[in-house]
Amino acid sequence: MSDLENNEVGNDEVGNNEEVHKPVKRASRTRQTRSSTERRKPWAPPSMLDAPPAPDGYKHRWIRAETRGFDDRKNISAKLREGWELVRQDEYPEFEAPTIESGKYEGVFGVGGLLLARMPDETIAERNEYFRGRSADQMQAVDSDMMRENAHSSMTISKPDRQSRVTFGGPREKT
């Protein structure tokens, strides 16, 4: 047999005790990234109102720009006066979402008659506190109105009960 035939069969005349070193197959480092080792996310229907993440200190919100094909200028101007500012697509070039292609709001994220707007967190907190105060004032006005009309001694209500309960029959348990 020739040397070529001996090597093919595995009979090496020079050293039968030498180990043959074969290259070890290893996964490339690019395949060991976090994204390839994470579990696959289950399918979910796409959201029509996906929005880019708001910058630190801001909140995003969709505001109504039109109803049934008619512009809602009153709502947009009220929201802008409240402190909302419209979010433009050029501020988020990596985020793909529908934008308004022409008109007054060209380049603003918009879908289905809604426009994306943002407001600073401090302004949102002040706004929420304002409406919380208005709600408390309204409740106090209703309570005082009820107490005023409740002047007859046979129909007195000492303190309005503001808790709702759901019962399924039977006696009421004392809490």
Secondary structure as UniProt FT lines:
FT   HELIX           3..9
FT   TURN            16..17
FT   HELIX           29..32
FT   HELIX           34..37
FT   TURN            48..49
FT   TURN            56..57
FT   STRAND          58..64
FT   STRAND          66..67
FT   TURN            68..69
FT   STRAND          70..71
FT   HELIX           73..82
FT   STRAND          85..86
FT   HELIX           89..91
FT   TURN            93..94
FT   TURN            104..107
FT   STRAND          108..111
FT   TURN            112..113
FT   STRAND          114..120
FT   HELIX           121..149
FT   HELIX           153..155
//
